[in-house]
Amino acid sequence: MDFGVPAAAVDSGDDARCYDHYWGQVDGKWQVAHDDVSETAQWLANCLRSNGITPKEKKADNEELIKANGIDLKDCPVLEE
């Protein structure tokens, strides 16, 4: 889907109201269902690998590994595209 939102819709708040009404719940459920394969999950796994740690399958587990190993997220490399 390729679309744009007019600045006037954003400024008036219509964009947020329409998004919340039509897409908010669908998007929220999709985000939760795909959390473990998100770009953030990939970045965390890459960060662990760059620190010599084998990542887990779940994003939440990798967040715990990051904390447990004292890794500062600022030091994690950017994902290559």
C-alpha positions in Angstrom: 0.0 0.0 0.0 1.5 3.4 -1.0 -0.2 6.5 0.3 0.4 9.9 1.7 -1.4 12.0 4.4 -2.0 15.6 3.7 -0.4 17.9 6.3 -3.8 19.5 7.0 -5.1 16.1 8.1 -2.2 15.7 10.5 -2.4 19.3 11.8 -6.2 19.0 12.5 -5.9 15.6 14.2 -8.1 13.9 11.5 -5.2 11.6 10.6 -4.8 10.2 14.1 -8.5 9.9 14.6 -9.0 8.0 11.4 -6.0 5.7 12.0 -7.2 4.9 15.5 -10.7 4.1 14.3 -9.9 2.1 11.2 -6.5 0.6 11.7 -5.4 1.0 15.4 -6.5 -2.4 16.6 -5.5 -4.3 13.4 -2.1 -2.7 13.5 -1.6 -3.3 17.2 -2.5 -7.0 16.8 -0.2 -7.4 13.8 2.7 -5.7 15.6 2.4 -8.0 18.6 2.1 -11.1 16.4 5.2 -10.2 14.4 7.3 -8.8 17.3 9.9 -11.6 17.1 10.7 -11.0 13.4 10.6 -7.2 13.5 13.5 -5.0 12.5 14.1 -4.3 16.2 14.2 -8.0 16.9 16.7 -8.5 14.1 18.8 -5.6 15.4 18.9 -7.0 18.9 19.9 -10.5 17.6 22.7 -8.9 15.5 23.9 -6.9 18.5 24.2 -10.1 20.5 26.1 -11.8 17.7 28.4 -8.9 17.5 29.2 -9.4 21.2 29.8 -13.1 20.7 26.5 -14.2 22.2 24.1 -16.6 20.4 20.7 -14.9 20.2 17.5 -16.7 21.2 14.4 -16.9 19.0 12.2 -14.6 21.0 12.8 -10.8 21.1 11.9 -10.7 24.8 14.6 -13.3 25.6 17.2 -11.3 23.6 16.2 -8.1 25.5 17.0 -10.1 28.7 20.3 -11.3 27.3 21.3 -7.7 26.4 20.5 -6.6 30.0 22.1 -9.6 31.6 25.3 -9.1 29.7 25.4 -5.3 30.4 25.4 -4.4 26.7 24.7 -0.7 26.0 22.3 -0.5 23.0 24.2 2.6 21.9 27.2 0.3 21.1 25.1 -2.0 18.9 25.9 -1.9 15.2 23.4 -0.7 12.7 21.7 -3.4 10.6 23.0 -3.7 7.1 20.3 -3.6 4.4 
